Amino acid sequence: MSCPIPAGDYVKHFDPALPHHRAWLLAVLEQLVSHEPQALEEGGTLRRLWTSHQLGVAASPAPSLPVRSPSPRPPSRTNPLPVPWFAQLDSATDQGRRMCFSSSCAMLLAFLRPGLLTGPNGDDQYLARVHQFGDTTDPAAQIKALASYGITARFSKQASFSTLEQQIAAGIPVPCGYLHRGPVSSPAGGGHWLIVVGIRPSQLIVHDPLGEADLVDGTTLGGKARFCRYSRRNFGRRWMVEGEGTGWAVLAEG
């Protein structure tokens, strides 16, 4: 598509009470997002329609006719949060070794918007969306991909344990980037991403897409790393390497 799309015309006769109209709207928006992601810019009509649909609100000129929908997930007050787990190494793409960031953000999306990603390789579906905006390692591409699904989030280099506590208390898991190689006394490497799904006074509860980590030695133990308990002390030394409040994280709104 090479010209702006008058998105409002598509919903002139939209009736949110009719299931096939709602299905039609979703199909139209999916196509538009795939072919012209720039149409999702803040303040645009398509961004409003897309976000409204993903939030389960009827994208209609008549706001008095809401659509009942299972999305988004109501805020969860459990700790840990019941977040789905994706493994990066089972990817059907050639990106398995480098898609920890995408797999972690896919878990965030799968929790906040249940049903948008399907099957055990839902992170591959999310990765395809990320690639519309940039590389899997690019924070800006991740934020834009999440926005295309109706998730408002920001990338922060100033997160702390207090940040994690606030997000978990609000029912929002937190993807975090840290240095996973080298001894804990001198963290090194290109970095790795996981998602924090719970927090305790001395531990973090995480889903690690690569497998369980040895935080002391800086190696990967492997396995299905769901609800792993990582020492706050050791993780903090690898996460906030420049001091308190310097952790890398993706902070989403509920």
Secondary structure, DSSP 8 states (H G I E B T S, - for coil): --S---GGGGGTT--TT-HHHHHHHHHHHHHHHHH-GGGG-TT-HHHHHHHHHHTT---SS-TTS----S-S------SS-------GGG-SSS-GGG-HHHHHHHHHHHHHSTTSS-STTHHHHHHHHHTTTS-TT-HHHHHHHHHHTT--EEEEEEE-HHHHHHHHHTT--EEEEE--BS-TTS-BSS-EEEEEEEE-SSEEEEE-TT-EEETTTTEEEES--SSEEEEHHHHHHHHSTTSTT-EEEEEE--
